[in-house]
Amino acid sequence: MARLSLGRLAPLGFLLAVAVAAPGAAQQSNVVSRLASYQAPAVVLTDSADKRTRLDALLAEDHPVILQFIFTSCTTVCGVATSTVLAARPDLAALRDDYVALSISIDPEYDTPERLREYAGYFPPDPHWRLLTGSRDDIARVLKAFDAQFSDGTKMTHQAATFLRAAPGRPWLRIEGLIGCKELVAQYKGLLSDVSHVD
């Protein structure tokens, strides 16, 4: 399997080691959560297995969704945020095992399906996790739809954010900042509980 360059791998590896070894240790001092409504655009994205899928159709399926925006050359928040979701897998699955975790690249010109496969290889395997990329214009449409554009238009100002939704037609919970595993599971549980009360 191809490897990331040493310059990129070293800081990423350090972040992954911290996040996986102590997933509850992610800093939450600046975490802000709010409910929001988002409409995914009808764009076709490609996953790490070279499978094409329409994002709006994927999100219309009856599954809980955990969505994050990442880029594979990121050496700061992306690895930690991804590791948090993957480390929470046993607790998330115990609540409802059909959830989908999506990582959508904000750097599609670099993050080809091959790069996404390479990136995924540095994390524990997770059947719930799907990495997606697409054209620059389509990724821009997705970012706009989720109000996740960068402040100055460059990926380096990308902020950590996690989007949770219990079911199609339900509001999204937007979590800004690095959230820990326990809080992620608690928020997921709360959203599922709200849906069951409505049903």
C-alpha positions as CSV (number, residue, x, y, z in Angstrom):
1,M,0.0,0.0,0.0
2,A,1.3,3.5,-0.8
3,R,2.4,5.6,2.1
4,L,2.0,9.3,2.9
5,S,5.3,11.3,2.7
6,L,7.2,11.3,6.0
7,G,6.6,15.0,6.4
8,R,2.9,14.5,6.4
9,L,2.8,11.2,8.2
10,A,4.8,12.2,11.3
11,P,2.4,14.9,12.6
12,L,-0.7,13.0,11.5
13,G,0.6,9.8,13.2
14,F,1.2,11.8,16.4
15,L,-2.4,13.1,16.4
16,L,-3.8,9.7,15.7
17,A,-1.9,8.2,18.5
18,V,-3.2,10.7,21.0
19,A,-6.8,10.5,19.7
20,V,-7.0,6.7,19.6
21,A,-5.2,6.2,22.9
22,A,-7.3,8.8,24.8
23,P,-10.4,9.6,22.7
24,G,-12.1,11.3,25.6
25,A,-9.2,13.7,25.9
26,A,-10.2,15.9,23.0
27,Q,-10.5,19.5,24.0
28,Q,-14.1,20.6,24.3
29,S,-13.7,24.1,25.8
30,N,-14.8,25.8,22.7
31,V,-17.4,23.4,21.5
32,V,-20.7,25.0,20.4
33,S,-23.8,23.0,19.3
34,R,-27.0,24.1,17.6
35,L,-29.8,22.6,15.6
36,A,-30.0,23.6,11.9
37,S,-31.7,22.6,8.7
38,Y,-29.6,21.7,5.6
39,Q,-30.6,20.5,2.2
40,A,-27.9,18.4,0.5
41,P,-27.4,19.2,-3.2
42,A,-27.9,16.7,-5.9
43,V,-24.2,16.2,-6.6
44,V,-22.4,13.0,-7.5
45,L,-19.5,12.2,-5.3
46,T,-17.0,9.3,-5.5
47,D,-15.9,7.2,-2.5
48,S,-12.6,5.6,-1.7
49,A,-13.7,2.4,-3.6
50,D,-14.3,4.5,-6.8
51,K,-18.1,4.1,-6.3
52,R,-20.1,7.1,-7.4
53,T,-23.1,8.1,-5.4
54,R,-25.5,11.1,-5.3
55,L,-25.2,12.8,-2.0
56,D,-28.8,13.8,-1.7
57,A,-29.9,10.3,-2.3
58,L,-27.4,8.9,0.2
59,L,-28.7,11.3,2.9
60,A,-32.3,10.4,2.0
61,E,-31.8,6.8,3.2
62,D,-33.2,5.9,6.5
63,H,-30.0,5.9,8.6
64,P,-28.5,8.1,11.3
65,V,-25.7,10.1,9.8
66,I,-22.5,11.5,11.2
67,L,-20.8,13.9,8.7
68,Q,-17.5,15.7,8.8
69,F,-15.5,17.7,6.3
70,I,-11.8,16.8,6.2
71,F,-8.7,16.8,3.9
72,T,-6.1,14.1,4.0
73,S,-3.0,16.4,4.1
74,C,-4.4,18.1,7.2
75,T,-2.0,17.9,10.2
76,T,-4.3,19.5,12.8
77,V,-7.9,18.8,13.6
78,C,-9.0,16.4,10.8
79,G,-7.2,13.3,12.2
80,V,-8.4,13.9,15.7
81,A,-12.0,14.5,14.6
82,T,-12.0,11.4,12.5
83,S,-10.4,9.3,15.2
84,T,-13.1,10.4,17.7
85,V,-15.9,9.1,15.5
86,L,-14.1,5.8,14.8
87,A,-13.2,5.3,18.4
88,A,-16.9,5.8,19.4
89,R,-18.0,3.1,17.1
90,P,-18.8,0.4,19.7
91,D,-21.0,2.8,21.7
92,L,-22.7,4.3,18.6
93,A,-23.4,0.9,17.2
94,A,-24.9,-0.3,20.5
95,L,-27.5,2.5,20.2
96,R,-28.2,1.9,16.6
97,D,-26.0,-0.1,14.3
98,D,-27.1,1.2,10.9
99,Y,-25.5,4.7,11.1
100,V,-23.3,6.1,8.4
101,A,-20.2,8.1,9.1
102,L,-19.2,10.3,6.1
103,S,-15.9,12.1,5.7
104,I,-16.2,14.5,2.7
105,S,-12.9,16.0,1.4
106,I,-12.6,19.7,1.0
107,D,-9.5,19.3,-1.1
108,P,-10.8,17.3,-4.1
109,E,-7.9,18.0,-6.4
110,Y,-5.5,16.3,-4.1
111,D,-7.8,13.8,-2.4
112,T,-8.5,11.4,-5.2
113,P,-10.1,8.0,-4.3
114,E,-6.7,6.5,-4.1
115,R,-5.6,9.2,-1.6
116,L,-8.7,8.5,0.4
117,R,-7.9,4.8,0.5
118,E,-4.4,5.6,1.7
119,Y,-5.7,7.9,4.4
120,A,-8.2,5.3,5.6
121,G,-5.4,2.8,6.0
122,Y,-4.0,4.8,8.9
123,F,-7.3,4.3,10.9
124,P,-9.0,1.1,12.3
125,P,-11.3,-0.4,9.7
126,D,-14.9,0.7,10.2
127,P,-17.8,-0.6,7.9
128,H,-19.9,2.4,8.8
129,W,-17.3,4.9,7.5
130,R,-17.3,6.2,3.9
131,L,-14.9,8.8,2.5
132,L,-16.1,10.9,-0.4
133,T,-14.5,13.3,-2.9
134,G,-15.7,15.0,-6.0
135,S,-15.2,17.9,-8.4
136,R,-14.2,21.3,-7.0
137,D,-17.5,22.8,-8.0
138,D,-19.6,20.0,-6.4
139,I,-17.6,20.1,-3.2
140,A,-18.1,23.9,-3.1
141,R,-21.9,23.3,-3.4
142,V,-21.8,20.8,-0.5
143,L,-19.9,23.2,1.7
144,K,-22.3,26.0,0.9
145,A,-25.3,23.8,1.6
146,F,-23.9,23.0,5.1
147,D,-22.7,26.5,5.7
148,A,-19.2,25.2,6.1
149,Q,-17.2,27.4,3.7
150,F,-13.8,28.7,4.8
151,S,-13.5,32.2,6.1
152,D,-10.9,33.2,3.5
153,G,-11.5,30.5,0.9
154,T,-8.4,28.4,1.8
155,K,-8.5,24.9,3.4
156,M,-6.1,25.9,6.1
157,T,-8.8,28.0,7.8
158,H,-11.1,25.0,7.9
159,Q,-12.6,24.5,11.4
160,A,-13.6,21.3,13.0
161,A,-17.3,20.6,12.8
162,T,-19.4,17.4,13.1
163,F,-22.9,17.2,11.8
164,L,-25.3,14.6,13.3
165,R,-28.8,13.7,12.0
166,A,-31.0,10.9,13.4
167,A,-33.2,10.4,10.3
168,P,-34.2,12.0,7.0
169,G,-36.4,15.0,7.6
170,R,-35.1,15.6,11.0
171,P,-32.9,18.6,11.9
172,W,-29.1,18.4,11.9
173,L,-27.1,19.0,15.1
174,R,-24.1,21.1,14.2
175,I,-21.2,20.7,16.6
176,E,-18.4,23.2,16.1
177,G,-15.1,22.4,17.7
178,L,-13.4,19.1,18.7
179,I,-15.9,17.0,20.6
180,G,-14.9,14.0,22.8
181,C,-16.2,10.4,22.3
182,K,-18.5,10.5,25.4
183,E,-20.1,13.7,24.3
184,L,-20.5,12.5,20.7
185,V,-22.3,9.4,21.9
186,A,-24.4,11.4,24.3
187,Q,-25.5,13.7,21.5
188,Y,-26.2,10.8,19.1
189,K,-28.3,9.1,21.8
190,G,-30.2,12.3,22.4
191,L,-31.1,12.7,18.7
192,L,-32.2,9.0,18.5
193,S,-34.3,9.5,21.6
194,D,-36.0,12.6,20.1
195,V,-37.0,10.6,17.0
196,S,-38.4,7.7,19.0
197,H,-40.5,10.1,21.0
198,V,-41.9,11.6,17.8
199,D,-42.6,8.2,16.4
